[in-house]
Amino acid sequence: MEAKLLKYTKSIAYEESGKFEETRFEKKHNVIFSNSSEGSLKVAKEIADLIISKKAKGEQCILGLATGSSPIKVYEELVRMHQEEGLSFSNVVTFNLDEYYPMTKDNIQSYYYFMHEHLFNLVDILPENIHVPDGTVTADELHQYCIDYEKAIDESGGIDLQLLGIGRTGHIGFNEPGSHFNSETRSIILDYITKVDAAPSFLGIENVPKKAITMGIKTVRKAKRIILLAWGQNKSSIIKNTIEGEISSKVPATYLQHHNNTTFILDIEAASELTRINTPWLVGPCVWDEKLSSKAIIWLCQKTGKSILKLIDEDYNDNGMSSLLVEQGSSYDLNIKMFNKVQRTITGWPGGKPNADDSSRPERANPINKRVLIFSPHPDDDVISMGGTFDRLVSQGHEVHIAYQTSGNIAVSDYEALKFAEVSKNMKCSKDDSFISGIINQIKTKKDNAVDSVEVRKLKGVIRQMESLAATRYLGVPDENVHFLNLPFYETGSIKKNPLCDEDIAIMCDIIEQIKPHQIYAAGDLADPHGTHRVSLNALFDALKILKPKPFMDDCWLWLYRGAWQEWDIHEIEMVVPMSPDQVLKKRKAIFFHQSQKDGVMFQGNDIREFWMRAEDRNTKTAEKYNNLGLADYAAMEAFVRWHY
């Protein structure tokens, strides 16, 4: 396989022969692709080639399969190859890694359901060749069932190729921290973080099963070939620990270091914390361009605890950066250049300062009054992520538009929806209240994890719309400048979304062409390739490709913000907007208008704090980082990166 590697990664060579030149940090073969789609296509091709070669020999191909978001595009490509190229699965036998317990096969959260929806129902695999752990076996039968599942794998001749994902705990399958090196198929208690990550699919952590059935570490290691997939920035930390760390039961995926035919397939974001990517000067010679130099100097400040202007030659030499001094001059010259660069990212004028020299400012001075379009994936990302900047843009006289890309209805709890429905009914707004009564009945009789009806989804969407209007009115935006796009990809009623379609892109093109903005702000979260933020960003990118030839696009700049979960690294930031204590409080109040997302939000993540707390903490820490570098001391800061399309 070929990989589109990041720049500065010449320390690792991956040849067609499969030979791998390890760095002193990395203990496992890995290949980095520019995005998850490219990596998935390569993996699907390897699986298809294996199926074909086995068929030519008259042999069965035994595949170990995984679920979750990581292998979705692999399965999509295998289905395409079956439908368009005649790839047959008639000789394929599959064993799935795991299943929740207890779990019925028809539950949309079951892995049995997942595999049939994404692969089995779409290819010609024989039903008797499909093996997914059965979440309906009784507690008395469970122990023997696991023994029999293990025996079935052995009797098939063993797994030829095992596909894996990886959880943030380092689990493979459901082998949670503490799993033994020689563990086999068994039942297991799920780790808290695993349940947190599964919570969105189950519409709340309280609905996530506490147990699962899983192949063991030994079972996985017996596979002749193992491919582990990891996409997105939220996997970067555990990937670094797995590839560079010591083997430990605390990170079960590290056991794969003992397997001599395992490859980790990563996208750039998932690989971003590997030493050769994150700090390549610690690995070997680097090409010191401006971007890498900035990253290295900021890293050096954080490592030494010094501000930029206090760094000395010795700091550079002692931390693998002597070649930077040789190429670009003394520490004094480097420090001054870096200090000025970081200082120039700070601006109280996110729309550009009128009648000012803008040669060293992040934004243009002209036009003085800009048309600004803020894209918000959900109906609260705008104020959570850039509420202070939002307020500045409005108060400084720019024509600000907000476009909420999705309805966000899935994030409204049934309790919240029921409250509003009952208020409406008790107001007796209409003589015929059968519609509202019907919604109330649907909510009260809804089965666990069932998909909301269209009527209930509409109510939940309206709740979020009204909350959004309350917040935008508070910040001074006219109602006619607030746009609810309700992109179709999101409107499934479940956590699983549809692929982007032409209608999604057309809606995005229409709003941009209607406003003809000088500035676009959008969520630049890259954590999950299938998450709403990432899909919403892809919709914008696709729209911009179409609109790029339009004359008005020549004067349109795109700024990316980050959500409540993470922030741009200092060396990446190209514009940072400081906030006073009063502005921090104003942003907090704007977030509070999104009442359905307060006091027990459905998709909390592993951070139990509310979104406003996370946002303030993130903004405060950004300000602290700037201050630690020797710059002005602000209460909080919101950061942006300019995207060149």
Legacy VTK file of the C-alpha trace (Angstrom):
# vtk DataFile Version 3.0
C-alpha trace
ASCII
DATASET POLYDATA
POINTS 645 float
0.000 0.000 0.000
1.064 3.532 -0.713
0.537 6.282 1.791
0.297 10.014 1.441
2.547 10.876 4.332
2.770 14.205 6.041
5.745 16.369 5.224
8.763 15.818 7.499
8.147 12.057 7.851
11.095 10.714 5.895
12.226 8.774 8.952
9.890 5.902 8.092
9.838 3.992 4.813
6.976 1.726 3.858
7.833 -0.414 0.853
5.646 -2.624 -1.291
7.478 -5.612 0.127
6.042 -4.759 3.522
9.395 -4.038 5.120
9.265 -1.386 7.772
12.023 0.842 9.053
11.123 1.654 12.644
12.036 4.817 14.437
13.351 4.526 17.955
9.910 5.598 19.189
7.556 3.404 17.167
7.067 -0.248 17.931
4.409 -1.124 15.389
4.033 -0.803 11.644
1.701 2.032 10.667
0.719 3.783 7.454
-0.666 7.308 7.362
-3.163 8.455 4.740
-4.322 11.977 4.034
-7.894 11.035 4.973
-9.990 8.104 6.137
-11.511 7.518 2.698
-8.136 6.838 1.069
-7.114 4.508 3.871
-10.434 2.656 3.744
-10.158 2.085 -0.004
-6.713 0.519 0.404
-7.919 -1.764 3.180
-10.981 -2.817 1.170
-8.699 -3.624 -1.763
-6.518 -5.852 0.420
-9.587 -7.685 1.738
-10.986 -8.108 -1.770
-7.669 -9.443 -3.071
-7.581 -11.959 -0.227
-11.129 -13.133 -0.972
-10.300 -13.542 -4.671
-7.014 -15.367 -4.064
-8.670 -17.769 -1.633
-11.483 -18.436 -4.093
-8.963 -19.207 -6.843
-7.502 -21.894 -4.571
-10.936 -23.278 -3.738
-10.601 -22.135 -0.131
-12.824 -20.269 2.244
-11.730 -16.790 3.339
-12.165 -16.336 7.092
-12.627 -12.683 8.067
-12.763 -11.223 11.534
-14.903 -8.092 11.378
-15.381 -4.995 13.503
-18.200 -2.505 13.957
-18.284 1.186 14.827
-17.583 4.207 12.645
-14.029 3.210 11.668
-14.793 0.386 9.177
-17.905 1.943 7.592
-16.143 3.158 4.451
-14.314 -0.168 4.122
-17.666 -1.939 4.033
-19.081 0.643 1.613
-16.220 -0.016 -0.803
-16.582 -3.806 -0.500
-20.287 -3.449 -1.299
-19.442 -1.265 -4.310
-16.922 -3.835 -5.544
-19.550 -6.554 -5.204
-22.200 -4.558 -7.050
-20.018 -3.004 -9.756
-17.050 -5.353 -10.157
-18.562 -8.716 -9.340
-16.665 -9.380 -6.095
-18.327 -12.457 -4.613
-18.560 -13.287 -0.918
-19.759 -16.834 -1.522
-16.530 -18.253 -0.091
-16.378 -15.830 2.861
-16.944 -16.838 6.484
-17.106 -14.042 9.040
-16.681 -13.826 12.788
-17.541 -10.548 14.441
-15.500 -9.314 17.347
-18.217 -8.486 19.827
-21.779 -7.647 20.764
-23.495 -5.816 23.590
-25.095 -8.009 26.249
-27.982 -8.334 26.597
-28.977 -7.203 23.105
-31.638 -8.379 20.644
-30.736 -8.790 16.995
-33.424 -6.387 15.789
-32.273 -3.561 18.064
-30.821 -0.807 15.863
-27.905 -0.496 18.310
-26.938 -4.155 18.003
-23.831 -5.106 16.093
-25.854 -7.822 14.377
-28.086 -5.066 12.960
-25.056 -2.906 12.082
-23.307 -5.632 10.114
-26.407 -6.597 8.147
-27.220 -2.979 7.361
-23.682 -2.067 6.238
-22.496 -5.311 4.614
-24.276 -8.651 4.897
-27.629 -7.609 3.390
-25.831 -6.005 0.445
-23.548 -8.848 -0.710
-23.922 -12.536 -1.561
-22.505 -13.995 1.655
-24.240 -17.194 2.781
-26.277 -16.628 5.978
-24.831 -19.755 7.574
-21.325 -18.286 7.163
-22.129 -15.237 9.301
-21.173 -15.349 12.968
-21.986 -12.477 15.311
-21.946 -13.043 19.085
-25.516 -13.616 20.257
-26.643 -11.030 22.793
-29.811 -12.988 23.579
-28.293 -16.120 25.132
-29.313 -16.624 28.734
-26.945 -15.930 31.586
-26.791 -19.672 32.306
-25.794 -20.439 28.710
-23.342 -17.570 28.274
-20.165 -19.279 29.486
-20.630 -22.318 27.229
-21.694 -20.094 24.337
-18.363 -18.225 24.508
-16.456 -21.520 24.534
-18.399 -22.669 21.472
-17.760 -19.379 19.631
-14.042 -19.770 20.227
-14.222 -23.388 19.049
-16.070 -22.372 15.865
-13.261 -19.972 14.961
-10.634 -22.675 15.473
-12.608 -25.257 13.487
-12.913 -22.848 10.561
-9.122 -22.887 10.268
-8.555 -19.600 12.063
-9.029 -16.021 10.969
-7.136 -15.035 7.828
-7.586 -11.289 8.285
-8.860 -9.515 11.381
-10.185 -5.960 11.054
-10.014 -3.845 14.206
-10.942 -0.421 15.458
-9.630 1.046 18.689
-11.407 2.729 21.574
-10.099 5.651 23.578
-9.304 3.253 26.413
-7.126 1.256 24.026
-9.664 -1.549 23.812
-9.819 -3.779 20.751
-13.117 -5.561 20.474
-14.447 -5.051 23.966
-11.174 -6.097 25.594
-11.168 -3.313 28.152
-8.188 -2.192 30.270
-7.144 -5.071 32.499
-7.780 -7.722 29.852
-5.267 -10.568 29.941
-2.799 -11.351 27.153
-4.187 -14.897 26.873
-7.890 -14.037 27.202
-10.358 -15.769 24.877
-14.008 -15.154 23.941
-15.902 -14.181 27.080
-18.351 -11.743 28.657
-16.951 -8.511 30.052
-18.016 -5.403 31.970
-17.713 -2.261 29.839
-15.373 0.514 30.912
-16.969 3.859 31.802
-15.212 5.689 28.944
-16.437 3.044 26.500
-19.988 3.654 27.691
-19.489 7.411 27.386
-18.379 6.997 23.773
-21.366 4.750 23.047
-23.832 7.091 24.753
-24.770 9.132 21.636
-25.884 5.980 19.824
-28.042 4.985 22.768
-29.350 8.537 23.386
-27.794 8.697 26.832
-25.249 6.787 28.896
-27.967 5.367 31.106
-29.199 3.337 28.113
-25.831 1.756 27.282
-25.613 -1.948 28.251
-23.193 -2.627 31.070
-21.823 -5.841 29.556
-20.672 -7.280 26.251
-19.465 -10.502 24.638
-16.062 -10.173 23.026
-13.334 -12.170 21.363
-10.293 -12.220 23.629
-6.807 -10.814 23.110
-5.469 -14.302 22.394
-8.283 -14.891 19.892
-7.408 -11.714 18.030
-3.680 -12.416 18.098
-4.205 -15.817 16.465
-5.334 -14.101 13.253
-2.833 -14.470 10.415
-3.143 -10.805 9.447
-4.441 -7.851 11.525
-5.388 -4.393 10.297
-6.312 -1.754 12.853
-8.127 1.380 11.659
-8.056 4.723 13.470
-9.529 7.959 12.166
-9.773 11.413 13.677
-8.049 13.539 16.245
-9.880 12.000 19.182
-7.921 8.784 18.540
-4.503 10.485 18.358
-3.593 10.114 22.023
-4.403 6.417 22.306
-2.672 5.720 18.973
0.516 7.302 20.295
0.281 5.246 23.494
-0.372 2.061 21.543
2.384 2.479 18.964
5.055 4.103 21.138
4.171 2.951 24.646
5.141 -0.097 26.648
2.987 -3.218 26.468
0.453 -3.026 29.267
-2.922 -4.459 30.179
-3.960 -0.850 30.822
-3.837 -0.320 27.040
-4.889 -3.697 25.578
-4.095 -2.665 21.985
-0.390 -2.606 22.924
-0.530 -6.414 22.952
-0.545 -6.153 19.148
3.138 -5.226 19.353
3.680 -8.989 19.748
1.925 -9.764 16.451
4.298 -9.884 13.490
1.748 -9.134 10.746
-0.223 -6.150 12.076
-0.563 -2.788 10.363
-2.155 0.321 11.834
-3.961 2.321 9.122
-4.297 5.961 10.212
-5.415 9.276 8.842
-3.385 12.419 9.487
-5.454 13.456 12.492
-5.205 10.076 14.229
-1.421 10.068 13.662
-0.942 13.665 14.785
0.594 12.854 18.183
3.128 10.309 16.945
6.600 11.662 17.672
7.661 11.696 14.021
4.578 13.788 13.183
4.204 15.950 16.272
7.868 16.604 17.073
9.871 15.292 14.093
13.020 17.150 15.214
13.324 14.520 17.962
13.469 11.771 15.319
15.866 13.040 12.703
16.686 15.782 10.182
13.819 18.141 9.323
12.951 20.571 6.579
12.587 23.731 8.647
9.897 25.732 6.907
7.953 28.485 8.654
5.139 26.225 9.839
7.411 23.629 11.435
9.674 26.296 12.931
6.698 27.943 14.618
5.457 24.641 15.969
8.886 23.747 17.333
9.447 27.101 19.056
6.025 27.020 20.756
6.720 23.439 21.849
10.109 24.529 23.212
8.502 27.314 25.253
6.004 24.879 26.741
8.693 22.281 27.478
11.086 24.717 29.147
8.403 26.848 30.791
9.924 29.973 29.246
8.345 32.804 27.301
9.434 33.225 23.675
11.900 36.035 24.280
13.646 34.156 27.110
14.742 31.174 25.023
18.497 30.846 24.535
20.742 28.863 22.187
21.206 26.173 24.799
17.446 25.510 24.919
17.407 24.899 21.178
20.521 22.721 21.206
19.388 20.585 24.147
16.044 19.746 22.553
16.947 18.521 19.083
16.617 21.925 17.396
20.247 22.843 16.788
19.746 22.528 13.025
17.108 25.256 13.235
19.685 27.621 14.691
22.181 26.681 11.987
19.659 27.286 9.191
17.845 30.363 10.472
20.195 32.217 12.782
20.591 32.861 16.494
17.952 32.267 19.127
17.599 36.036 19.475
16.583 36.452 15.844
14.289 33.428 15.937
12.632 34.606 19.151
11.918 38.109 17.852
10.468 36.748 14.622
8.247 34.279 16.480
7.117 36.827 19.072
6.011 39.232 16.364
4.207 36.479 14.483
2.197 35.383 17.526
1.488 38.956 18.626
0.039 39.795 15.205
-2.584 37.064 15.548
-4.243 39.036 18.362
-7.005 41.378 17.265
-10.068 42.979 18.781
-11.368 43.526 15.238
-12.288 40.094 13.815
-13.949 41.780 10.835
-10.906 43.974 10.194
-10.023 47.328 11.742
-11.381 50.272 9.691
-8.972 52.857 8.295
-5.931 50.970 9.576
-2.804 49.465 8.072
-3.798 45.818 7.705
-0.471 44.497 6.390
0.291 42.756 9.692
-3.294 42.136 10.835
-5.137 38.824 10.406
-8.103 40.432 8.592
-8.522 43.047 5.850
-9.559 46.573 6.705
-11.842 46.784 3.660
-14.662 46.594 3.090
-15.281 48.326 6.402
-18.737 46.797 6.814
-18.528 43.154 5.837
-21.188 40.570 5.223
-20.419 37.721 7.619
-21.870 34.196 7.458
-21.403 31.994 10.523
-22.104 28.297 9.919
-23.110 26.390 13.050
-23.396 22.570 12.697
-25.831 22.373 15.621
-28.065 25.189 16.889
-25.671 26.230 19.650
-22.152 25.791 18.254
-22.066 29.442 17.198
-22.297 30.870 20.708
-20.415 28.018 22.401
-17.462 28.219 20.061
-17.262 31.874 19.032
-19.841 33.760 21.102
-17.389 36.541 21.964
-16.295 37.009 18.349
-19.929 36.838 17.264
-20.705 39.704 19.651
-17.729 41.739 18.384
-18.767 41.343 14.746
-22.295 42.547 15.488
-21.250 45.448 17.721
-18.676 46.625 15.157
-21.363 47.076 12.526
-20.964 44.054 10.279
-23.958 42.393 8.640
-23.919 39.082 10.480
-25.876 36.043 9.303
-26.142 32.732 11.130
-26.822 29.480 9.268
-27.680 26.501 11.463
-26.790 23.522 9.312
-28.793 20.858 11.159
-31.936 20.881 13.275
-30.169 19.325 16.268
-33.443 17.589 17.119
-31.808 14.350 18.233
-30.149 16.184 21.136
-33.477 17.177 22.701
-34.560 14.707 25.357
-38.046 13.223 25.431
-38.584 14.878 28.809
-37.834 18.302 27.348
-40.063 17.697 24.323
-42.893 16.432 26.518
-42.694 19.578 28.634
-43.153 21.846 25.622
-45.910 19.688 24.142
-47.856 19.737 27.391
-47.436 23.499 27.715
-48.830 23.882 24.203
-51.776 21.620 24.974
-52.610 23.399 28.211
-52.544 26.775 26.477
-55.473 25.485 24.344
-54.160 27.359 21.314
-56.524 25.419 19.070
-59.952 23.836 19.471
-58.525 20.714 17.854
-55.587 19.615 19.989
-55.422 16.137 18.491
-52.063 16.871 16.841
-50.388 17.866 20.111
-52.135 15.039 21.961
-50.764 12.650 19.380
-47.215 13.916 19.939
-47.619 13.580 23.718
-48.840 10.008 23.293
-45.964 9.142 20.940
-43.413 10.400 23.463
-45.020 8.618 26.416
-45.311 5.288 24.584
-41.941 5.428 22.850
-39.872 2.272 23.276
-36.249 2.414 24.379
-33.898 3.532 21.579
-36.782 3.810 19.114
-36.520 6.424 16.370
-38.717 9.480 16.933
-41.651 10.005 14.622
-41.505 12.840 12.098
-43.904 14.860 14.285
-41.771 14.466 17.418
-38.611 15.318 15.473
-40.308 18.456 14.178
-41.247 19.518 17.711
-37.699 18.938 18.935
-36.333 20.887 15.981
-38.658 23.813 16.715
-37.494 23.830 20.337
-33.930 24.290 19.175
-34.905 26.913 16.619
-36.622 29.054 19.248
-33.653 28.737 21.585
-31.348 29.822 18.765
-33.493 32.866 17.988
-33.478 33.854 21.652
-29.661 33.773 21.660
-29.221 35.629 18.354
-31.721 38.310 19.388
-29.771 38.771 22.611
-26.645 39.362 20.538
-28.445 41.832 18.278
-28.972 39.822 15.084
-32.247 40.455 13.202
-34.443 37.371 12.799
-34.247 37.643 9.005
-30.481 37.065 9.261
-30.954 33.713 11.022
-31.236 30.735 8.653
-32.246 27.184 9.545
-30.924 24.931 6.780
-32.039 21.542 8.158
-29.595 19.665 5.932
-31.176 16.344 4.880
-28.179 14.176 5.822
-28.972 14.761 9.498
-32.712 14.076 9.422
-32.732 10.353 10.209
-34.004 10.522 13.774
-31.021 8.471 14.956
-27.331 8.993 15.620
-26.529 7.303 12.290
-26.738 9.882 9.530
-27.191 9.611 5.806
-24.282 10.328 3.436
-24.035 13.844 2.074
-26.160 14.218 -1.047
-26.600 16.758 -3.830
-29.488 18.365 -1.942
-27.240 19.076 1.062
-24.640 20.739 -1.138
-27.275 22.686 -3.081
-28.672 24.129 0.159
-25.180 25.208 1.208
-24.503 26.781 -2.183
-27.810 28.649 -2.103
-27.222 30.318 1.276
-23.670 31.347 0.377
-24.711 32.727 -2.992
-27.649 34.536 -1.425
-25.488 36.372 1.131
-22.253 36.666 -0.863
-20.192 36.931 2.334
-16.816 38.564 2.801
-16.198 36.260 5.767
-17.363 32.718 6.494
-16.909 31.134 9.899
-17.333 27.357 10.253
-16.629 24.563 12.724
-13.254 22.999 11.966
-13.524 19.955 14.211
-11.698 16.962 12.717
-12.230 14.415 15.481
-14.731 12.025 13.891
-14.897 11.564 10.102
-18.557 10.540 10.441
-19.529 13.110 13.102
-21.988 15.916 12.414
-19.315 18.625 12.668
-17.045 16.925 10.158
-19.854 16.116 7.732
-21.129 19.695 7.997
-17.637 20.962 7.237
-17.379 18.628 4.242
-20.686 20.022 2.981
-19.191 23.511 3.137
-15.995 22.448 1.376
-17.995 20.792 -1.398
-20.104 23.920 -1.809
-17.043 26.167 -1.961
-15.534 24.042 -4.732
-18.662 24.627 -6.792
-18.850 28.354 -6.014
-15.168 29.147 -6.327
-15.430 30.477 -9.936
-18.058 33.030 -8.861
-16.644 36.602 -8.783
-17.824 37.298 -5.205
-15.751 34.351 -3.936
-12.532 36.213 -4.746
-13.181 38.408 -1.718
-14.484 35.707 0.640
-12.269 34.428 3.472
-12.986 31.265 5.455
-12.171 31.119 9.178
-12.454 27.872 11.125
-13.267 27.713 14.830
-13.187 24.723 17.157
-16.038 23.379 19.274
-16.493 22.751 22.985
-14.235 19.706 22.863
-10.851 21.072 21.776
-8.902 24.130 20.619
-6.368 24.907 17.912
-2.738 24.572 18.926
-1.022 27.939 19.383
1.248 27.488 16.368
-1.813 26.889 14.161
-3.766 29.979 15.247
-3.928 32.806 12.706
-6.464 35.012 14.483
-7.295 35.158 18.168
-9.946 37.462 19.587
-9.529 38.519 23.237
-12.517 38.856 25.560
-12.936 41.003 28.639
-14.556 39.548 31.792
-17.824 41.275 30.808
-17.728 39.683 27.365
-17.131 36.272 28.909
-20.287 36.714 30.972
-22.240 37.885 27.923
-21.145 34.790 26.006
-22.209 32.623 28.938
-25.684 34.152 28.932
-26.014 33.584 25.177
-25.230 29.897 25.730
-27.823 29.755 28.519
-30.591 30.523 26.034
-30.077 26.987 24.715
-31.928 25.634 27.712
-32.606 22.156 26.283
-28.832 21.603 26.192
-28.292 22.693 29.773
-28.546 20.785 33.054
-28.101 17.269 31.718
-27.311 17.466 28.024
-27.826 14.144 26.228
-24.429 13.923 24.533
-22.159 14.928 27.384
-19.039 13.101 26.315
-16.439 12.191 28.923
-16.481 15.709 30.370
-19.322 16.041 32.885
-19.209 19.843 32.815
-21.795 21.808 30.894
-20.889 23.329 27.540
-20.545 26.872 28.893
-18.068 25.649 31.505
-16.005 23.815 28.914
-16.044 26.818 26.599
-14.924 29.240 29.300
-12.207 26.881 30.463
-10.930 26.466 26.906
-10.989 30.210 26.216
-9.265 30.951 29.539
-6.520 28.409 28.846
-5.885 29.877 25.406
-5.391 33.273 27.023
-3.074 31.726 29.619
-0.970 30.106 26.894
-0.553 33.440 25.134
0.385 35.079 28.420
2.910 32.318 29.193
4.547 33.042 25.837
5.154 36.597 27.034
2.148 38.319 25.491
-0.661 40.369 27.033
-2.757 38.899 29.847
-6.420 38.637 28.774
-9.367 37.042 30.553
-10.144 34.724 27.636
-9.543 34.256 23.902
-11.307 32.630 20.957
-9.047 31.231 18.238
-9.387 30.756 14.485
-7.456 29.309 11.567
-7.869 30.641 8.042
-8.637 27.948 5.470
-7.467 28.502 1.923
-9.855 26.783 -0.458
LINES 1 646
645 0 1 2 3 4 5 6 7 8 9 10 11 12 13 14 15 16 17 18 19 20 21 22 23 24 25 26 27 28 29 30 31 32 33 34 35 36 37 38 39 40 41 42 43 44 45 46 47 48 49 50 51 52 53 54 55 56 57 58 59 60 61 62 63 64 65 66 67 68 69 70 71 72 73 74 75 76 77 78 79 80 81 82 83 84 85 86 87 88 89 90 91 92 93 94 95 96 97 98 99 100 101 102 103 104 105 106 107 108 109 110 111 112 113 114 115 116 117 118 119 120 121 122 123 124 125 126 127 128 129 130 131 132 133 134 135 136 137 138 139 140 141 142 143 144 145 146 147 148 149 150 151 152 153 154 155 156 157 158 159 160 161 162 163 164 165 166 167 168 169 170 171 172 173 174 175 176 177 178 179 180 181 182 183 184 185 186 187 188 189 190 191 192 193 194 195 196 197 198 199 200 201 202 203 204 205 206 207 208 209 210 211 212 213 214 215 216 217 218 219 220 221 222 223 224 225 226 227 228 229 230 231 232 233 234 235 236 237 238 239 240 241 242 243 244 245 246 247 248 249 250 251 252 253 254 255 256 257 258 259 260 261 262 263 264 265 266 267 268 269 270 271 272 273 274 275 276 277 278 279 280 281 282 283 284 285 286 287 288 289 290 291 292 293 294 295 296 297 298 299 300 301 302 303 304 305 306 307 308 309 310 311 312 313 314 315 316 317 318 319 320 321 322 323 324 325 326 327 328 329 330 331 332 333 334 335 336 337 338 339 340 341 342 343 344 345 346 347 348 349 350 351 352 353 354 355 356 357 358 359 360 361 362 363 364 365 366 367 368 369 370 371 372 373 374 375 376 377 378 379 380 381 382 383 384 385 386 387 388 389 390 391 392 393 394 395 396 397 398 399 400 401 402 403 404 405 406 407 408 409 410 411 412 413 414 415 416 417 418 419 420 421 422 423 424 425 426 427 428 429 430 431 432 433 434 435 436 437 438 439 440 441 442 443 444 445 446 447 448 449 450 451 452 453 454 455 456 457 458 459 460 461 462 463 464 465 466 467 468 469 470 471 472 473 474 475 476 477 478 479 480 481 482 483 484 485 486 487 488 489 490 491 492 493 494 495 496 497 498 499 500 501 502 503 504 505 506 507 508 509 510 511 512 513 514 515 516 517 518 519 520 521 522 523 524 525 526 527 528 529 530 531 532 533 534 535 536 537 538 539 540 541 542 543 544 545 546 547 548 549 550 551 552 553 554 555 556 557 558 559 560 561 562 563 564 565 566 567 568 569 570 571 572 573 574 575 576 577 578 579 580 581 582 583 584 585 586 587 588 589 590 591 592 593 594 595 596 597 598 599 600 601 602 603 604 605 606 607 608 609 610 611 612 613 614 615 616 617 618 619 620 621 622 623 624 625 626 627 628 629 630 631 632 633 634 635 636 637 638 639 640 641 642 643 644
